[in-house]
């Protein structure tokens, strides 16, 4: 039987620190802080709800991060 994979550790970073930032700057900062995937979404986007370790989601309105969450 194959071993169960261990998900990568998430950065010790609060998603709230990205709210209000320019979306491009927020994405660059998130990658510098160790997030393996950064997903930018428009308000009200329909998305899947699976949790992915190492992913940071941004809801962007008018070029700025309005909301940020893990997974």
PQR file with spaces between the fields and no chain letter, atoms N, CA, C, O and H, PARSE charges and radii, in Angstrom:
ATOM       1  N    UNK     1       0.840   -1.166    0.000 -0.4000 1.5000
ATOM       2  CA   UNK     1       0.000    0.000    0.000 -0.0000 2.0000
ATOM       3  C    UNK     1       0.897    1.245    0.000  0.5500 1.7000
ATOM       4  O    UNK     1       1.895    1.308    0.718 -0.5500 1.4000
ATOM       5  N    UNK     2       0.527    2.207   -0.802 -0.4000 1.5000
ATOM       6  CA   UNK     2       1.306    3.450   -0.893 -0.0000 2.0000
ATOM       7  C    UNK     2       1.090    4.291    0.365  0.5500 1.7000
ATOM       8  O    UNK     2       0.003    4.288    0.944 -0.5500 1.4000
ATOM       9  H    UNK     2      -0.283    2.156   -1.385  0.4000 1.0000
ATOM      10  N    UNK     3       2.133    5.010    0.780 -0.4000 1.5000
ATOM      11  CA   UNK     3       1.965    5.862    1.957 -0.0000 2.0000
ATOM      12  C    UNK     3       1.037    7.043    1.654  0.5500 1.7000
ATOM      13  O    UNK     3       0.927    7.489    0.511 -0.5500 1.4000
ATOM      14  H    UNK     3       3.015    5.013    0.310  0.4000 1.0000
ATOM      15  N    UNK     4       0.389    7.528    2.683 -0.4000 1.5000
ATOM      16  CA   UNK     4      -0.485    8.687    2.547 -0.0000 2.0000
ATOM      17  C    UNK     4       0.408    9.926    2.435  0.5500 1.7000
ATOM      18  O    UNK     4       1.270   10.144    3.287 -0.5500 1.4000
ATOM      19  H    UNK     4       0.478    7.167    3.611  0.4000 1.0000
ATOM      20  N    UNK     5       0.212   10.727    1.402 -0.4000 1.5000
ATOM      21  CA   UNK     5       1.075   11.910    1.248 -0.0000 2.0000
ATOM      22  C    UNK     5       0.836   12.934    2.348  0.5500 1.7000
ATOM      23  O    UNK     5      -0.280   13.098    2.841 -0.5500 1.4000
ATOM      24  H    UNK     5      -0.488   10.549    0.710  0.4000 1.0000
ATOM      25  N    UNK     6       1.898   13.610    2.715 -0.4000 1.5000
ATOM      26  CA   UNK     6       1.808   14.666    3.718 -0.0000 2.0000
ATOM      27  C    UNK     6       1.697   16.000    2.997  0.5500 1.7000
ATOM      28  O    UNK     6       2.569   16.348    2.201 -0.5500 1.4000
ATOM      29  H    UNK     6       2.805   13.477    2.315  0.4000 1.0000
ATOM      30  N    UNK     7       0.629   16.752    3.269 -0.4000 1.5000
ATOM      31  CA   UNK     7       0.482   18.043    2.588 -0.0000 2.0000
ATOM      32  C    UNK     7       1.581   19.008    3.026  0.5500 1.7000
ATOM      33  O    UNK     7       2.081   18.909    4.147 -0.5500 1.4000
ATOM      34  H    UNK     7      -0.079   16.469    3.916  0.4000 1.0000
ATOM      35  N    UNK     8       1.959   19.939    2.153 -0.4000 1.5000
ATOM      36  CA   UNK     8       2.990   20.901    2.526 -0.0000 2.0000
ATOM      37  C    UNK     8       2.501   21.816    3.648  0.5500 1.7000
ATOM      38  O    UNK     8       1.307   22.083    3.780 -0.5500 1.4000
ATOM      39  H    UNK     8       1.553   20.020    1.242  0.4000 1.0000
ATOM      40  N    UNK     9       3.445   22.286    4.444 -0.4000 1.5000
ATOM      41  CA   UNK     9       3.086   23.204    5.523 -0.0000 2.0000
ATOM      42  C    UNK     9       2.693   24.551    4.923  0.5500 1.7000
ATOM      43  O    UNK     9       3.289   25.014    3.950 -0.5500 1.4000
ATOM      44  H    UNK     9       4.415   22.069    4.338  0.4000 1.0000
ATOM      45  N    UNK    10       1.698   25.157    5.513 -0.4000 1.5000
ATOM      46  CA   UNK    10       1.273   26.481    5.050 -0.0000 2.0000
ATOM      47  C    UNK    10       2.127   27.535    5.732  0.5500 1.7000
ATOM      48  O    UNK    10       2.587   27.334    6.856 -0.5500 1.4000
ATOM      49  H    UNK    10       1.214   24.781    6.304  0.4000 1.0000
ATOM      50  N    UNK    11       2.340   28.656    5.060 -0.4000 1.5000
ATOM      51  CA   UNK    11       3.071   29.758    5.701 -0.0000 2.0000
ATOM      52  C    UNK    11       2.318   30.255    6.936  0.5500 1.7000
ATOM      53  O    UNK    11       1.088   30.221    6.983 -0.5500 1.4000
ATOM      54  H    UNK    11       1.966   28.819    4.147  0.4000 1.0000
ATOM      55  N    UNK    12       3.064   30.709    7.918 -0.4000 1.5000
ATOM      56  CA   UNK    12       2.455   31.297    9.112 -0.0000 2.0000
ATOM      57  C    UNK    12       2.140   32.750    8.788  0.5500 1.7000
ATOM      58  O    UNK    12       2.890   33.661    9.139 -0.5500 1.4000
ATOM      59  H    UNK    12       4.063   30.736    7.879  0.4000 1.0000
ATOM      60  N    UNK    13       1.019   32.945    8.115 -0.4000 1.5000
ATOM      61  CA   UNK    13       0.663   34.229    7.543 -0.0000 2.0000
ATOM      62  C    UNK    13      -0.848   34.400    7.640  0.5500 1.7000
ATOM      63  O    UNK    13      -1.599   33.461    7.377 -0.5500 1.4000
ATOM      64  H    UNK    13       0.410   32.205    7.830  0.4000 1.0000
ATOM      65  N    UNK    14      -1.285   35.571    8.007 -0.4000 1.5000
ATOM      66  CA   UNK    14      -2.721   35.831    8.108 -0.0000 2.0000
ATOM      67  C    UNK    14      -3.264   36.381    6.801  0.5500 1.7000
ATOM      68  O    UNK    14      -2.740   37.372    6.293 -0.5500 1.4000
ATOM      69  H    UNK    14      -0.675   36.334    8.220  0.4000 1.0000
ATOM      70  N    UNK    15      -4.297   35.766    6.242 -0.4000 1.5000
ATOM      71  CA   UNK    15      -4.897   36.291    5.019 -0.0000 2.0000
ATOM      72  C    UNK    15      -5.389   37.731    5.155  0.5500 1.7000
ATOM      73  O    UNK    15      -5.437   38.460    4.164 -0.5500 1.4000
ATOM      74  H    UNK    15      -4.723   34.961    6.655  0.4000 1.0000
ATOM      75  N    UNK    16      -5.751   38.146    6.356 -0.4000 1.5000
ATOM      76  CA   UNK    16      -6.259   39.503    6.569 -0.0000 2.0000
ATOM      77  C    UNK    16      -5.236   40.581    6.212  0.5500 1.7000
ATOM      78  O    UNK    16      -5.616   41.714    5.917 -0.5500 1.4000
ATOM      79  H    UNK    16      -5.712   37.554    7.161  0.4000 1.0000
ATOM      80  N    UNK    17      -3.950   40.247    6.235 -0.4000 1.5000
ATOM      81  CA   UNK    17      -2.917   41.249    5.939 -0.0000 2.0000
ATOM      82  C    UNK    17      -2.928   41.679    4.473  0.5500 1.7000
ATOM      83  O    UNK    17      -2.313   42.688    4.130 -0.5500 1.4000
ATOM      84  H    UNK    17      -3.642   39.326    6.475  0.4000 1.0000
ATOM      85  N    UNK    18      -3.607   40.942    3.610 -0.4000 1.5000
ATOM      86  CA   UNK    18      -3.635   41.254    2.182 -0.0000 2.0000
ATOM      87  C    UNK    18      -4.819   42.135    1.782  0.5500 1.7000
ATOM      88  O    UNK    18      -4.814   42.726    0.702 -0.5500 1.4000
ATOM      89  H    UNK    18      -4.107   40.122    3.889  0.4000 1.0000
ATOM      90  N    UNK    19      -5.825   42.226    2.642 -0.4000 1.5000
ATOM      91  CA   UNK    19      -7.025   42.998    2.322 -0.0000 2.0000
ATOM      92  C    UNK    19      -6.652   44.479    2.175  0.5500 1.7000
ATOM      93  O    UNK    19      -5.999   45.065    3.038 -0.5500 1.4000
ATOM      94  H    UNK    19      -5.828   41.747    3.519  0.4000 1.0000
ATOM      95  N    UNK    20      -7.090   45.058    1.054 -0.4000 1.5000
ATOM      96  CA   UNK    20      -6.821   46.459    0.766 -0.0000 2.0000
ATOM      97  C    UNK    20      -5.623   46.694   -0.135  0.5500 1.7000
ATOM      98  O    UNK    20      -5.447   47.794   -0.660 -0.5500 1.4000
ATOM      99  H    UNK    20      -7.620   44.582    0.353  0.4000 1.0000
ATOM     100  N    UNK    21      -4.787   45.661   -0.322 -0.4000 1.5000
ATOM     101  CA   UNK    21      -3.610   45.806   -1.172 -0.0000 2.0000
ATOM     102  C    UNK    21      -3.986   45.702   -2.647  0.5500 1.7000
ATOM     103  O    UNK    21      -4.992   45.086   -3.000 -0.5500 1.4000
ATOM     104  H    UNK    21      -4.930   44.768    0.104  0.4000 1.0000
ATOM     105  N    UNK    22      -3.175   46.306   -3.496 -0.4000 1.5000
ATOM     106  CA   UNK    22      -3.288   46.131   -4.940 -0.0000 2.0000
ATOM     107  C    UNK    22      -3.145   44.638   -5.236  0.5500 1.7000
ATOM     108  O    UNK    22      -2.296   43.976   -4.639 -0.5500 1.4000
ATOM     109  H    UNK    22      -2.358   46.807   -3.209  0.4000 1.0000
ATOM     110  N    UNK    23      -3.946   44.103   -6.133 -0.4000 1.5000
ATOM     111  CA   UNK    23      -3.965   42.651   -6.358 -0.0000 2.0000
ATOM     112  C    UNK    23      -2.611   42.102   -6.816  0.5500 1.7000
ATOM     113  O    UNK    23      -2.198   41.036   -6.359 -0.5500 1.4000
ATOM     114  H    UNK    23      -4.636   44.640   -6.618  0.4000 1.0000
ATOM     115  N    UNK    24      -1.913   42.812   -7.712 -0.4000 1.5000
ATOM     116  CA   UNK    24      -0.611   42.324   -8.196 -0.0000 2.0000
ATOM     117  C    UNK    24       0.413   42.322   -7.070  0.5500 1.7000
ATOM     118  O    UNK    24       1.187   41.374   -6.937 -0.5500 1.4000
ATOM     119  H    UNK    24      -2.248   43.678   -8.084  0.4000 1.0000
ATOM     120  N    UNK    25       0.424   43.371   -6.261 -0.4000 1.5000
ATOM     121  CA   UNK    25       1.361   43.447   -5.143 -0.0000 2.0000
ATOM     122  C    UNK    25       1.047   42.377   -4.099  0.5500 1.7000
ATOM     123  O    UNK    25       1.955   41.776   -3.524 -0.5500 1.4000
ATOM     124  H    UNK    25      -0.205   44.141   -6.369  0.4000 1.0000
ATOM     125  N    UNK    26      -0.240   42.144   -3.860 -0.4000 1.5000
ATOM     126  CA   UNK    26      -0.646   41.120   -2.890 -0.0000 2.0000
ATOM     127  C    UNK    26      -0.219   39.736   -3.354  0.5500 1.7000
ATOM     128  O    UNK    26       0.259   38.932   -2.553 -0.5500 1.4000
ATOM     129  H    UNK    26      -0.977   42.632   -4.327  0.4000 1.0000
ATOM     130  N    UNK    27      -0.386   39.450   -4.645 -0.4000 1.5000
ATOM     131  CA   UNK    27       0.023   38.143   -5.169 -0.0000 2.0000
ATOM     132  C    UNK    27       1.535   37.964   -5.048  0.5500 1.7000
ATOM     133  O    UNK    27       1.997   36.898   -4.640 -0.5500 1.4000
ATOM     134  H    UNK    27      -0.774   40.103   -5.296  0.4000 1.0000
ATOM     135  N    UNK    28       2.295   38.968   -5.388 -0.4000 1.5000
ATOM     136  CA   UNK    28       3.752   38.874   -5.289 -0.0000 2.0000
ATOM     137  C    UNK    28       4.176   38.657   -3.839  0.5500 1.7000
ATOM     138  O    UNK    28       5.032   37.817   -3.564 -0.5500 1.4000
ATOM     139  H    UNK    28       1.920   39.834   -5.720  0.4000 1.0000
ATOM     140  N    UNK    29       3.586   39.405   -2.913 -0.4000 1.5000
ATOM     141  CA   UNK    29       3.904   39.265   -1.499 -0.0000 2.0000
ATOM     142  C    UNK    29       3.554   37.869   -0.983  0.5500 1.7000
ATOM     143  O    UNK    29       4.322   37.273   -0.227 -0.5500 1.4000
ATOM     144  H    UNK    29       2.890   40.087   -3.136  0.4000 1.0000
ATOM     145  N    UNK    30       2.404   37.354   -1.390 -0.4000 1.5000
ATOM     146  CA   UNK    30       1.984   36.019   -0.958 -0.0000 2.0000
ATOM     147  C    UNK    30       2.974   34.957   -1.432  0.5500 1.7000
ATOM     148  O    UNK    30       3.311   34.047   -0.673 -0.5500 1.4000
ATOM     149  H    UNK    30       1.780   37.838   -2.004  0.4000 1.0000
ATOM     150  N    UNK    31       3.436   35.060   -2.658 -0.4000 1.5000
ATOM     151  CA   UNK    31       4.403   34.092   -3.180 -0.0000 2.0000
ATOM     152  C    UNK    31       5.739   34.221   -2.449  0.5500 1.7000
ATOM     153  O    UNK    31       6.391   33.213   -2.173 -0.5500 1.4000
ATOM     154  H    UNK    31       3.162   35.799   -3.274  0.4000 1.0000
ATOM     155  N    UNK    32       6.147   35.437   -2.135 -0.4000 1.5000
ATOM     156  CA   UNK    32       7.392   35.648   -1.381 -0.0000 2.0000
ATOM     157  C    UNK    32       7.291   35.048    0.014  0.5500 1.7000
ATOM     158  O    UNK    32       8.288   34.582    0.566 -0.5500 1.4000
ATOM     159  H    UNK    32       5.617   36.255   -2.359  0.4000 1.0000
ATOM     160  N    UNK    33       6.098   35.058    0.582 -0.4000 1.5000
ATOM     161  CA   UNK    33       5.890   34.514    1.929 -0.0000 2.0000
ATOM     162  C    UNK    33       5.686   33.006    1.930  0.5500 1.7000
ATOM     163  O    UNK    33       5.532   32.404    2.993 -0.5500 1.4000
ATOM     164  H    UNK    33       5.288   35.436    0.134  0.4000 1.0000
ATOM     165  N    UNK    34       5.682   32.383    0.743 -0.4000 1.5000
ATOM     166  CA   UNK    34       5.666   30.925    0.693 -0.0000 2.0000
ATOM     167  C    UNK    34       4.391   30.252    0.242  0.5500 1.7000
ATOM     168  O    UNK    34       4.313   29.024    0.280 -0.5500 1.4000
ATOM     169  H    UNK    34       5.807   32.872   -0.120  0.4000 1.0000
ATOM     170  N    UNK    35       3.383   31.002   -0.183 -0.4000 1.5000
ATOM     171  CA   UNK    35       2.159   30.372   -0.686 -0.0000 2.0000
ATOM     172  C    UNK    35       2.463   29.751   -2.040  0.5500 1.7000
ATOM     173  O    UNK    35       2.970   30.428   -2.934 -0.5500 1.4000
ATOM     174  H    UNK    35       3.447   32.000   -0.214  0.4000 1.0000
ATOM     175  N    UNK    36       2.159   28.476   -2.197 -0.4000 1.5000
ATOM     176  CA   UNK    36       2.475   27.784   -3.453 -0.0000 2.0000
ATOM     177  C    UNK    36       1.481   28.124   -4.556  0.5500 1.7000
ATOM     178  O    UNK    36       1.840   28.112   -5.733 -0.5500 1.4000
ATOM     179  H    UNK    36       1.747   27.926   -1.471  0.4000 1.0000
ATOM     180  N    UNK    37       0.244   28.425   -4.194 -0.4000 1.5000
ATOM     181  CA   UNK    37      -0.779   28.782   -5.171 -0.0000 2.0000
ATOM     182  C    UNK    37      -1.525   30.008   -4.676  0.5500 1.7000
ATOM     183  O    UNK    37      -1.939   30.072   -3.519 -0.5500 1.4000
ATOM     184  H    UNK    37      -0.047   28.434   -3.237  0.4000 1.0000
ATOM     185  N    UNK    38      -1.691   30.983   -5.566 -0.4000 1.5000
ATOM     186  CA   UNK    38      -2.478   32.174   -5.256 -0.0000 2.0000
ATOM     187  C    UNK    38      -3.557   32.269   -6.318  0.5500 1.7000
ATOM     188  O    UNK    38      -3.265   32.330   -7.513 -0.5500 1.4000
ATOM     189  H    UNK    38      -1.354   30.931   -6.506  0.4000 1.0000
ATOM     190  N    UNK    39      -4.810   32.281   -5.874 -0.4000 1.5000
ATOM     191  CA   UNK    39      -5.934   32.310   -6.801 -0.0000 2.0000
ATOM     192  C    UNK    39      -6.668   33.645   -6.656  0.5500 1.7000
ATOM     193  O    UNK    39      -7.113   34.006   -5.567 -0.5500 1.4000
ATOM     194  H    UNK    39      -5.048   32.232   -4.904  0.4000 1.0000
ATOM     195  N    UNK    40      -6.786   34.371   -7.772 -0.4000 1.5000
ATOM     196  CA   UNK    40      -7.464   35.662   -7.808 -0.0000 2.0000
ATOM     197  C    UNK    40      -8.830   35.486   -8.445  0.5500 1.7000
ATOM     198  O    UNK    40      -8.954   34.938   -9.540 -0.5500 1.4000
ATOM     199  H    UNK    40      -6.424   34.078   -8.657  0.4000 1.0000
ATOM     200  N    UNK    41      -9.851   35.955   -7.749 -0.4000 1.5000
ATOM     201  CA   UNK    41     -11.230   35.745   -8.190 -0.0000 2.0000
ATOM     202  C    UNK    41     -12.006   37.056   -8.182  0.5500 1.7000
ATOM     203  O    UNK    41     -11.766   37.916   -7.334 -0.5500 1.4000
ATOM     204  H    UNK    41      -9.750   36.400   -6.859  0.4000 1.0000
ATOM     205  N    UNK    42     -12.941   37.213   -9.128 -0.4000 1.5000
ATOM     206  CA   UNK    42     -13.817   38.387   -9.076 -0.0000 2.0000
ATOM     207  C    UNK    42     -14.894   38.167   -8.012  0.5500 1.7000
ATOM     208  O    UNK    42     -15.159   37.026   -7.631 -0.5500 1.4000
ATOM     209  H    UNK    42     -13.136   36.515   -9.817  0.4000 1.0000
ATOM     210  N    UNK    43     -15.523   39.253   -7.525 -0.4000 1.5000
ATOM     211  CA   UNK    43     -16.600   39.096   -6.534 -0.0000 2.0000
ATOM     212  C    UNK    43     -17.716   38.196   -7.073  0.5500 1.7000
ATOM     213  O    UNK    43     -18.134   38.324   -8.223 -0.5500 1.4000
ATOM     214  H    UNK    43     -15.308   40.179   -7.834  0.4000 1.0000
ATOM     215  N    UNK    44     -18.182   37.294   -6.225 -0.4000 1.5000
ATOM     216  CA   UNK    44     -19.290   36.420   -6.587 -0.0000 2.0000
ATOM     217  C    UNK    44     -18.942   35.269   -7.507  0.5500 1.7000
ATOM     218  O    UNK    44     -19.838   34.594   -8.012 -0.5500 1.4000
ATOM     219  H    UNK    44     -17.842   37.191   -5.291  0.4000 1.0000
ATOM     220  N    UNK    45     -17.647   35.027   -7.740 -0.4000 1.5000
ATOM     221  CA   UNK    45     -17.241   33.936   -8.626 -0.0000 2.0000
ATOM     222  C    UNK    45     -17.708   32.594   -8.063  0.5500 1.7000
ATOM     223  O    UNK    45     -17.714   32.383   -6.850 -0.5500 1.4000
ATOM     224  H    UNK    45     -16.918   35.575   -7.329  0.4000 1.0000
ATOM     225  N    UNK    46     -18.090   31.709   -8.947 -0.4000 1.5000
ATOM     226  CA   UNK    46     -18.479   30.353   -8.551 -0.0000 2.0000
ATOM     227  C    UNK    46     -17.203   29.517   -8.548  0.5500 1.7000
ATOM     228  O    UNK    46     -16.525   29.390   -9.568 -0.5500 1.4000
ATOM     229  H    UNK    46     -18.085   31.881   -9.932  0.4000 1.0000
ATOM     230  N    UNK    47     -16.887   28.952   -7.387 -0.4000 1.5000
ATOM     231  CA   UNK    47     -15.651   28.184   -7.242 -0.0000 2.0000
ATOM     232  C    UNK    47     -15.941   26.860   -6.548  0.5500 1.7000
ATOM     233  O    UNK    47     -16.970   26.697   -5.891 -0.5500 1.4000
ATOM     234  H    UNK    47     -17.437   29.056   -6.559  0.4000 1.0000
ATOM     235  N    UNK    48     -15.023   25.927   -6.705 -0.4000 1.5000
ATOM     236  CA   UNK    48     -15.125   24.678   -5.957 -0.0000 2.0000
ATOM     237  C    UNK    48     -14.689   24.961   -4.530  0.5500 1.7000
ATOM     238  O    UNK    48     -13.905   25.879   -4.288 -0.5500 1.4000
ATOM     239  H    UNK    48     -14.188   26.059   -7.238  0.4000 1.0000
ATOM     240  N    UNK    49     -15.180   24.194   -3.603 -0.4000 1.5000
ATOM     241  CA   UNK    49     -14.915   24.455   -2.194 -0.0000 2.0000
ATOM     242  C    UNK    49     -13.928   23.483   -1.561  0.5500 1.7000
ATOM     243  O    UNK    49     -13.825   23.427   -0.336 -0.5500 1.4000
ATOM     244  H    UNK    49     -15.816   23.448   -3.800  0.4000 1.0000
ATOM     245  N    UNK    50     -13.199   22.715   -2.373 -0.4000 1.5000
ATOM     246  CA   UNK    50     -12.230   21.804   -1.777 -0.0000 2.0000
ATOM     247  C    UNK    50     -11.106   22.605   -1.131  0.5500 1.7000
ATOM     248  O    UNK    50     -10.726   23.668   -1.621 -0.5500 1.4000
ATOM     249  H    UNK    50     -13.283   22.761   -3.369  0.4000 1.0000
ATOM     250  N    UNK    51     -10.588   22.089   -0.041 -0.4000 1.5000
ATOM     251  CA   UNK    51      -9.507   22.767    0.660 -0.0000 2.0000
ATOM     252  C    UNK    51      -8.186   22.281    0.099  0.5500 1.7000
ATOM     253  O    UNK    51      -7.954   21.075    0.013 -0.5500 1.4000
ATOM     254  H    UNK    51     -10.897   21.225    0.357  0.4000 1.0000
ATOM     255  N    UNK    52      -7.323   23.201   -0.283 -0.4000 1.5000
ATOM     256  CA   UNK    52      -5.998   22.855   -0.796 -0.0000 2.0000
ATOM     257  C    UNK    52      -4.957   23.547    0.064  0.5500 1.7000
ATOM     258  O    UNK    52      -4.862   24.774    0.080 -0.5500 1.4000
ATOM     259  H    UNK    52      -7.511   24.181   -0.214  0.4000 1.0000
ATOM     260  N    UNK    53      -4.180   22.747    0.776 -0.4000 1.5000
ATOM     261  CA   UNK    53      -3.112   23.307    1.608 -0.0000 2.0000
ATOM     262  C    UNK    53      -2.156   24.097    0.730  0.5500 1.7000
ATOM     263  O    UNK    53      -1.826   23.668   -0.376 -0.5500 1.4000
ATOM     264  H    UNK    53      -4.258   21.750    0.762  0.4000 1.0000
ATOM     265  N    UNK    54      -1.715   25.236    1.212 -0.4000 1.5000
ATOM     266  CA   UNK    54      -0.757   26.040    0.478 -0.0000 2.0000
ATOM     267  C    UNK    54      -1.375   26.998   -0.523  0.5500 1.7000
ATOM     268  O    UNK    54      -0.652   27.694   -1.237 -0.5500 1.4000
ATOM     269  H    UNK    54      -1.983   25.584    2.110  0.4000 1.0000
ATOM     270  N    UNK    55      -2.717   27.048   -0.589 -0.4000 1.5000
ATOM     271  CA   UNK    55      -3.376   27.948   -1.533 -0.0000 2.0000
ATOM     272  C    UNK    55      -3.978   29.135   -0.777  0.5500 1.7000
ATOM     273  O    UNK    55      -4.585   28.978    0.282 -0.5500 1.4000
ATOM     274  H    UNK    55      -3.304   26.484   -0.008  0.4000 1.0000
ATOM     275  N    UNK    56      -3.791   30.327   -1.353 -0.4000 1.5000
ATOM     276  CA   UNK    56      -4.373   31.538   -0.821 -0.0000 2.0000
ATOM     277  C    UNK    56      -5.296   32.111   -1.883  0.5500 1.7000
ATOM     278  O    UNK    56      -4.901   32.263   -3.039 -0.5500 1.4000
ATOM     279  H    UNK    56      -3.298   30.454   -2.214  0.4000 1.0000
ATOM     280  N    UNK    57      -6.517   32.427   -1.496 -0.4000 1.5000
ATOM     281  CA   UNK    57      -7.525   32.956   -2.415 -0.0000 2.0000
ATOM     282  C    UNK    57      -7.729   34.440   -2.166  0.5500 1.7000
ATOM     283  O    UNK    57      -7.803   34.885   -1.021 -0.5500 1.4000
ATOM     284  H    UNK    57      -6.838   32.303   -0.557  0.4000 1.0000
ATOM     285  N    UNK    58      -7.821   35.199   -3.249 -0.4000 1.5000
ATOM     286  CA   UNK    58      -8.113   36.623   -3.166 -0.0000 2.0000
ATOM     287  C    UNK    58      -9.387   36.913   -3.943  0.5500 1.7000
ATOM     288  O    UNK    58      -9.524   36.498   -5.094 -0.5500 1.4000
ATOM     289  H    UNK    58      -7.761   34.837   -4.179  0.4000 1.0000
ATOM     290  N    UNK    59     -10.314   37.618   -3.323 -0.4000 1.5000
ATOM     291  CA   UNK    59     -11.451   38.179   -4.052 -0.0000 2.0000
ATOM     292  C    UNK    59     -11.060   39.623   -4.356  0.5500 1.7000
ATOM     293  O    UNK    59     -10.826   40.416   -3.445 -0.5500 1.4000
ATOM     294  H    UNK    59     -10.203   37.955   -2.388  0.4000 1.0000
ATOM     295  N    UNK    60     -10.993   39.954   -5.636 -0.4000 1.5000
ATOM     296  CA   UNK    60     -10.493   41.262   -6.066 -0.0000 2.0000
ATOM     297  C    UNK    60     -11.622   42.098   -6.648  0.5500 1.7000
ATOM     298  O    UNK    60     -12.361   41.654   -7.527 -0.5500 1.4000
ATOM     299  H    UNK    60     -11.183   39.310   -6.377  0.4000 1.0000
ATOM     300  N    UNK    61     -11.740   43.327   -6.133 -0.4000 1.5000
ATOM     301  CA   UNK    61     -12.735   44.278   -6.635 -0.0000 2.0000
ATOM     302  C    UNK    61     -12.016   45.591   -6.915  0.5500 1.7000
ATOM     303  O    UNK    61     -11.329   46.128   -6.046 -0.5500 1.4000
ATOM     304  H    UNK    61     -11.141   43.688   -5.419  0.4000 1.0000
ATOM     305  N    UNK    62     -12.177   46.104   -8.127 -0.4000 1.5000
ATOM     306  CA   UNK    62     -11.545   47.361   -8.542 -0.0000 2.0000
ATOM     307  C    UNK    62     -10.035   47.344   -8.339  0.5500 1.7000
ATOM     308  O    UNK    62      -9.441   48.354   -7.962 -0.5500 1.4000
ATOM     309  H    UNK    62     -12.735   45.667   -8.833  0.4000 1.0000
ATOM     310  N    UNK    63      -9.409   46.174   -8.595 -0.4000 1.5000
ATOM     311  CA   UNK    63      -7.955   46.056   -8.535 -0.0000 2.0000
ATOM     312  C    UNK    63      -7.367   45.873   -7.152  0.5500 1.7000
ATOM     313  O    UNK    63      -6.147   45.796   -7.001 -0.5500 1.4000
ATOM     314  H    UNK    63      -9.892   45.354   -8.902  0.4000 1.0000
ATOM     315  N    UNK    64      -8.221   45.803   -6.135 -0.4000 1.5000
ATOM     316  CA   UNK    64      -7.748   45.650   -4.753 -0.0000 2.0000
ATOM     317  C    UNK    64      -8.342   44.396   -4.126  0.5500 1.7000
ATOM     318  O    UNK    64      -9.453   43.983   -4.459 -0.5500 1.4000
ATOM     319  H    UNK    64      -9.212   45.866   -6.257  0.4000 1.0000
ATOM     320  N    UNK    65      -7.587   43.805   -3.220 -0.4000 1.5000
ATOM     321  CA   UNK    65      -8.055   42.607   -2.506 -0.0000 2.0000
ATOM     322  C    UNK    65      -9.149   43.032   -1.530  0.5500 1.7000
ATOM     323  O    UNK    65      -8.900   43.813   -0.611 -0.5500 1.4000
ATOM     324  H    UNK    65      -6.685   44.140   -2.949  0.4000 1.0000
ATOM     325  N    UNK    66     -10.349   42.521   -1.733 -0.4000 1.5000
ATOM     326  CA   UNK    66     -11.488   42.829   -0.861 -0.0000 2.0000
ATOM     327  C    UNK    66     -11.645   41.761    0.226  0.5500 1.7000
ATOM     328  O    UNK    66     -12.200   42.028    1.292 -0.5500 1.4000
ATOM     329  H    UNK    66     -10.551   41.887   -2.479  0.4000 1.0000
ATOM     330  N    UNK    67     -11.153   40.555   -0.055 -0.4000 1.5000
ATOM     331  CA   UNK    67     -11.290   39.433    0.880 -0.0000 2.0000
ATOM     332  C    UNK    67     -10.182   38.441    0.570  0.5500 1.7000
ATOM     333  O    UNK    67      -9.801   38.283   -0.590 -0.5500 1.4000
ATOM     334  H    UNK    67     -10.703   40.338   -0.921  0.4000 1.0000
ATOM     335  N    UNK    68      -9.661   37.775    1.585 -0.4000 1.5000
ATOM     336  CA   UNK    68      -8.617   36.762    1.396 -0.0000 2.0000
ATOM     337  C    UNK    68      -8.863   35.614    2.361  0.5500 1.7000
ATOM     338  O    UNK    68      -9.259   35.827    3.507 -0.5500 1.4000
ATOM     339  H    UNK    68      -9.970   37.904    2.527  0.4000 1.0000
ATOM     340  N    UNK    69      -8.623   34.378    1.883 -0.4000 1.5000
ATOM     341  CA   UNK    69      -8.810   33.203    2.729 -0.0000 2.0000
ATOM     342  C    UNK    69      -7.922   32.066    2.240  0.5500 1.7000
ATOM     343  O    UNK    69      -7.514   32.013    1.079 -0.5500 1.4000
ATOM     344  H    UNK    69      -8.302   34.205    0.952  0.4000 1.0000
ATOM     345  N    UNK    70      -7.640   31.156    3.174 -0.4000 1.5000
ATOM     346  CA   UNK    70      -6.798   29.989    2.877 -0.0000 2.0000
ATOM     347  C    UNK    70      -7.613   28.917    2.187  0.5500 1.7000
ATOM     348  O    UNK    70      -8.835   28.856    2.322 -0.5500 1.4000
ATOM     349  H    UNK    70      -7.972   31.199    4.116  0.4000 1.0000
ATOM     350  N    UNK    71      -6.922   28.081    1.450 -0.4000 1.5000
ATOM     351  CA   UNK    71      -7.513   26.889    0.904 -0.0000 2.0000
ATOM     352  C    UNK    71      -7.963   26.983   -0.481  0.5500 1.7000
ATOM     353  O    UNK    71      -8.481   26.011   -1.030 -0.5500 1.4000
ATOM     354  H    UNK    71      -5.929   28.131    1.340  0.4000 1.0000
